[in-house]
Amino acid sequence: MTIRFDGQVAVVTGAGNGLGRSHALALAARGAKVVVNDLGVNLDGSGLSPATAETVVEEIERGGGEAMANGANVADEEQVRAMIADARQKWGRVDILVNNAGILRDKTFAKVDLADFRLILEVHLMGAVNCCKAVWDLMQKQNYGRIVMTTSGAGLYGNFGQSSYATAKVGMIGLMNVLHLEGAKHNIRVNALAPTAATRLIGGITPELASLLRPEAVTAGLLYLVSQEAPSQTILCAGAGVYAMTRFVETEGVCLPDSQWTPEAIAARFGEITDMSKAAPVDLAYKQTERFLKMVASAQR
């Protein structure tokens, strides 16, 4: 089966460089009409160059595809709404949203300026929220939508000096989880991509590593996550041709009687509490509560 996007419209944020550019080019090559969104800023969010997005559009058009450049700041709700309105006016619909835009202002937590911390949240997390909100009603009416959040190993596992970036990236997982549930009946599938690629965000690597960590390897995973047969609520990790899934799991745990609701009892049985041998995913928040209550009822029999 060949995955194609003929007749579909895709919005890719941060599409002027790196992963976003790779995503936009690949979507267009497989038939999608693409909104190439990029402010053309530096890594820290400073500067402005509309030519960044326009260059990618020209590349798509030279290849016979259709695209339009857009310089909306994803952190600005009104600019995002206008971007989606422009896409809808030109092409009538929006089928795919790739939340890829981001900046970096890395510092240890002791040294980070809270204004910079908030800015990272605004661009990464609220930028994704703004874009999802702008397409949500349209995707519901179409009874079709594919959305991808760009998360990161920094958010999933931690990375020294990236408290703001990691907070924003793991916040996108919570957004994915809920939109997956709320969009299911409208055939809206929502996933997350955790990329490892040689882009501006991770610079300073050797040419040998750069050749392995090409963005195109990550884009292959992205294309599947926005296809008609895509899964939903999946965190796909991709880099250097390796593809894996991250999933949150919960240990079986232990049930303590109220006489043992003490830190000492928890310390004594902490090995059992954290035993991963029977760990399993939890699909919904209420199912965790349901499981706990069943354990209590079983213990009281």
C-alpha positions as CSV (number, residue, x, y, z in Angstrom):
1,M,0.0,0.0,0.0
2,T,1.4,3.4,-1.0
3,I,0.5,6.2,1.3
4,R,-0.6,9.3,-0.5
5,F,-2.3,12.6,0.4
6,D,-3.9,13.6,-2.8
7,G,-6.7,16.2,-2.3
8,Q,-5.6,16.8,1.3
9,V,-4.4,20.0,2.8
10,A,-1.6,20.0,5.4
11,V,-0.4,22.8,7.7
12,V,3.2,22.3,8.9
13,T,4.5,24.8,11.5
14,G,8.2,25.6,11.7
15,A,8.5,24.3,8.2
16,G,11.3,26.6,7.0
17,N,14.2,24.5,8.2
18,G,15.1,21.1,9.5
19,L,12.4,18.6,10.3
20,G,9.5,21.0,9.3
21,R,11.0,21.6,5.9
22,S,11.5,17.8,5.4
23,H,7.9,17.1,6.5
24,A,6.5,19.8,4.2
25,L,8.5,18.6,1.1
26,A,7.5,15.0,1.7
27,L,3.8,15.7,2.2
28,A,3.8,17.8,-1.0
29,A,5.7,15.0,-2.9
30,R,2.9,12.7,-2.0
31,G,0.1,14.9,-3.2
32,A,-0.8,17.2,-0.3
33,K,-1.3,20.9,-0.6
34,V,0.9,22.4,2.1
35,V,0.8,25.6,4.2
36,V,4.5,26.2,5.0
37,N,4.4,28.2,8.2
38,D,7.6,29.8,9.5
39,L,8.5,33.1,11.1
40,G,12.1,32.7,9.9
41,V,13.5,33.3,13.4
42,N,16.8,32.3,15.0
43,L,17.0,29.4,17.4
44,D,16.2,31.7,20.3
45,G,13.2,33.2,18.6
46,S,14.9,36.5,17.7
47,G,14.9,37.9,14.2
48,L,12.4,37.6,11.4
49,S,12.7,36.4,7.8
50,P,9.6,35.7,5.6
51,A,11.9,34.4,2.9
52,T,12.5,31.2,5.0
53,A,9.0,29.8,4.3
54,E,8.9,31.2,0.8
55,T,12.1,29.3,-0.2
56,V,10.4,26.0,0.8
57,V,7.3,26.9,-1.1
58,E,9.4,27.6,-4.2
59,E,11.1,24.2,-3.8
60,I,7.7,22.5,-3.6
61,E,6.4,24.3,-6.6
62,R,9.5,23.4,-8.6
63,G,8.7,19.8,-7.9
64,G,5.2,20.2,-9.3
65,G,3.4,20.6,-5.9
66,E,1.1,23.3,-4.4
67,A,2.0,25.3,-1.3
68,M,1.6,28.7,0.3
69,A,3.9,30.5,2.7
70,N,2.6,31.8,6.0
71,G,4.5,33.8,8.6
72,A,2.0,33.4,11.5
73,N,3.5,33.3,15.0
74,V,2.0,30.2,16.5
75,A,2.0,31.8,20.0
76,D,-0.4,34.4,18.7
77,E,-4.0,33.0,18.6
78,E,-5.3,35.5,16.1
79,Q,-2.5,35.0,13.6
80,V,-3.0,31.3,13.8
81,R,-6.8,31.7,13.1
82,A,-6.0,33.9,10.2
83,M,-3.5,31.3,8.8
84,I,-6.2,28.5,8.9
85,A,-8.8,30.9,7.4
86,D,-6.4,31.6,4.5
87,A,-5.8,27.9,3.9
88,R,-9.5,27.2,4.0
89,Q,-10.2,30.1,1.6
90,K,-7.6,28.9,-0.9
91,W,-8.2,25.1,-0.7
92,G,-11.5,24.6,1.2
93,R,-10.3,22.4,4.0
94,V,-7.5,21.4,6.4
95,D,-6.9,17.7,6.9
96,I,-3.5,17.5,8.6
97,L,-1.8,19.6,11.2
98,V,1.8,19.1,12.2
99,N,2.8,21.1,15.3
100,N,6.5,21.4,14.7
101,A,7.4,25.0,15.5
102,G,9.8,25.6,18.4
103,I,12.7,27.6,19.8
104,L,15.3,27.0,22.4
105,R,16.6,29.1,25.3
106,D,18.5,26.4,27.3
107,K,19.8,27.2,30.8
108,T,19.9,25.2,34.0
109,F,16.9,25.8,36.2
110,A,19.0,27.8,38.7
111,K,19.9,30.3,35.9
112,V,16.8,30.3,33.7
113,D,14.9,33.6,33.4
114,L,11.2,32.9,34.0
115,A,10.3,35.2,31.1
116,D,12.3,32.9,28.8
117,F,10.6,29.9,30.5
118,R,7.2,31.3,29.7
119,L,8.2,32.1,26.1
120,I,9.2,28.5,25.5
121,L,5.8,27.3,26.9
122,E,4.0,29.9,24.7
123,V,5.8,28.8,21.5
124,H,5.8,25.0,22.0
125,L,2.8,24.2,24.1
126,M,0.4,27.1,23.6
127,G,1.5,27.2,19.9
128,A,0.2,23.7,19.6
129,V,-2.9,24.5,21.5
130,N,-3.6,27.6,19.3
131,C,-3.1,25.6,16.1
132,C,-5.3,22.6,17.3
133,K,-8.0,25.0,18.4
134,A,-8.0,26.8,15.1
135,V,-8.5,23.5,13.1
136,W,-10.7,21.6,15.6
137,D,-14.2,22.7,14.5
138,L,-13.3,22.3,10.9
139,M,-12.0,18.8,11.4
140,Q,-15.1,17.9,13.3
141,K,-17.3,19.1,10.5
142,Q,-15.2,17.3,7.9
143,N,-15.3,14.2,10.1
144,Y,-11.6,13.8,9.4
145,G,-8.4,15.1,10.8
146,R,-4.8,14.1,11.6
147,I,-2.8,16.0,14.2
148,V,0.8,15.4,15.3
149,M,2.5,17.0,18.3
150,T,6.3,17.2,18.2
151,T,7.4,16.0,21.6
152,S,11.0,15.2,22.7
153,G,13.1,12.8,24.7
154,A,13.8,15.8,26.9
155,G,10.2,15.9,28.0
156,L,9.7,12.1,28.1
157,Y,12.9,11.3,30.0
158,G,14.6,14.6,30.9
159,N,17.7,16.4,29.7
160,F,20.1,18.6,31.7
161,G,19.6,22.3,31.2
162,Q,16.2,22.0,29.4
163,S,13.6,22.5,32.1
164,S,11.5,24.9,30.0
165,Y,11.7,22.9,26.8
166,A,11.0,19.6,28.6
167,T,8.0,21.0,30.4
168,A,6.5,22.2,27.2
169,K,7.2,19.0,25.4
170,V,5.7,16.7,28.0
171,G,2.7,19.0,28.2
172,M,2.0,18.2,24.6
173,I,1.5,14.6,25.6
174,G,-1.3,15.5,27.9
175,L,-2.9,17.5,25.1
176,M,-2.6,14.6,22.7
177,N,-4.2,12.2,25.3
178,V,-7.3,14.3,25.7
179,L,-7.7,15.3,22.0
180,H,-7.4,11.6,21.1
181,L,-10.4,10.9,23.3
182,E,-12.5,14.0,22.2
183,G,-11.7,13.6,18.5
184,A,-12.3,9.9,18.1
185,K,-16.0,10.1,17.2
186,H,-15.1,12.6,14.5
187,N,-12.3,10.5,12.9
188,I,-9.7,12.8,14.3
189,R,-6.5,11.0,15.2
190,V,-3.9,12.6,17.3
191,N,-0.4,11.4,17.8
192,A,3.1,12.5,19.0
193,L,6.5,12.3,17.3
194,A,9.7,12.3,19.4
195,P,12.4,13.0,16.8
196,T,16.2,12.6,16.9
197,A,17.6,14.4,14.0
198,A,20.5,16.7,12.9
199,T,18.7,20.0,12.9
200,R,19.5,23.5,14.2
201,L,18.1,22.5,17.6
202,I,20.9,20.0,18.3
203,G,23.8,21.4,16.3
204,G,27.5,20.8,17.0
205,I,27.5,17.2,15.9
206,T,30.0,15.5,13.6
207,P,29.4,15.0,9.8
208,E,29.2,11.3,10.4
209,L,26.5,11.6,12.9
210,A,24.7,14.2,10.8
211,S,24.6,11.8,7.9
212,L,22.9,9.2,10.1
213,L,20.5,11.6,11.8
214,R,18.9,13.0,8.6
215,P,15.5,14.5,9.0
216,E,14.1,12.3,6.3
217,A,14.2,9.3,8.6
218,V,11.9,11.1,11.1
219,T,9.7,12.3,8.3
220,A,8.9,8.7,7.3
221,G,7.3,8.2,10.7
222,L,5.5,11.5,10.5
223,L,3.9,10.5,7.2
224,Y,2.5,7.4,8.7
225,L,1.1,9.3,11.7
226,V,-0.9,11.6,9.5
227,S,-2.0,8.9,7.0
228,Q,-5.6,7.7,6.6
229,E,-4.6,4.5,8.4
230,A,-2.8,6.2,11.3
231,P,-3.1,5.1,14.9
232,S,-4.1,7.5,17.6
233,Q,-2.6,8.4,21.0
234,T,0.7,6.9,19.9
235,I,4.1,8.4,20.8
236,L,6.4,7.4,18.0
237,C,10.2,7.9,18.5
238,A,12.2,8.1,15.4
239,G,15.9,8.7,14.4
240,A,18.6,7.4,12.2
241,G,16.2,4.8,10.8
242,V,15.2,3.4,14.2
243,Y,11.5,3.6,15.1
244,A,10.1,2.8,18.6
245,M,7.1,3.6,20.7
246,T,7.0,5.2,24.2
247,R,4.1,4.4,26.4
248,F,3.4,5.3,30.0
249,V,2.8,2.2,32.2
250,E,1.8,1.7,35.8
251,T,3.0,-1.0,38.2
252,E,0.5,-3.3,39.7
253,G,1.2,-1.8,43.1
254,V,0.2,-3.0,46.6
255,C,-3.0,-2.4,48.6
256,L,-2.3,-1.3,52.2
257,P,-5.0,-1.3,55.0
258,D,-5.6,2.1,56.6
259,S,-3.6,0.9,59.6
260,Q,-0.6,1.0,57.3
261,W,-1.1,4.4,55.6
262,T,2.3,5.5,56.9
263,P,5.5,6.5,55.2
264,E,7.2,3.7,57.0
265,A,4.9,1.1,55.5
266,I,5.4,2.5,52.1
267,A,9.2,2.5,52.6
268,A,9.1,-1.1,53.7
269,R,7.2,-2.2,50.6
270,F,8.6,0.2,48.1
271,G,10.3,-2.6,46.2
272,E,6.9,-4.2,45.6
273,I,5.3,-0.9,44.8
274,T,7.8,-0.2,42.1
275,D,8.1,-3.7,40.7
276,M,7.8,-3.4,36.9
277,S,7.2,-7.1,36.2
278,K,3.5,-6.7,35.9
279,A,3.4,-3.1,34.8
280,A,0.7,-2.2,32.2
281,P,-0.6,0.9,30.4
282,V,-3.6,2.7,31.7
283,D,-5.9,3.9,28.9
284,L,-8.0,6.5,30.8
285,A,-7.6,8.4,34.0
286,Y,-10.7,7.0,35.6
287,K,-9.6,3.5,34.9
288,Q,-6.7,4.0,37.4
289,T,-9.2,5.0,40.1
290,E,-11.4,2.0,39.1
291,R,-8.4,-0.3,39.4
292,F,-7.5,1.0,42.8
293,L,-11.0,0.5,44.1
294,K,-11.2,-3.0,42.8
295,M,-7.9,-3.8,44.6
296,V,-9.4,-2.4,47.8
297,A,-12.6,-4.4,47.4
298,S,-10.6,-7.6,46.7
299,A,-8.4,-7.1,49.8
300,Q,-11.5,-6.6,52.0
301,R,-13.1,-9.9,51.0
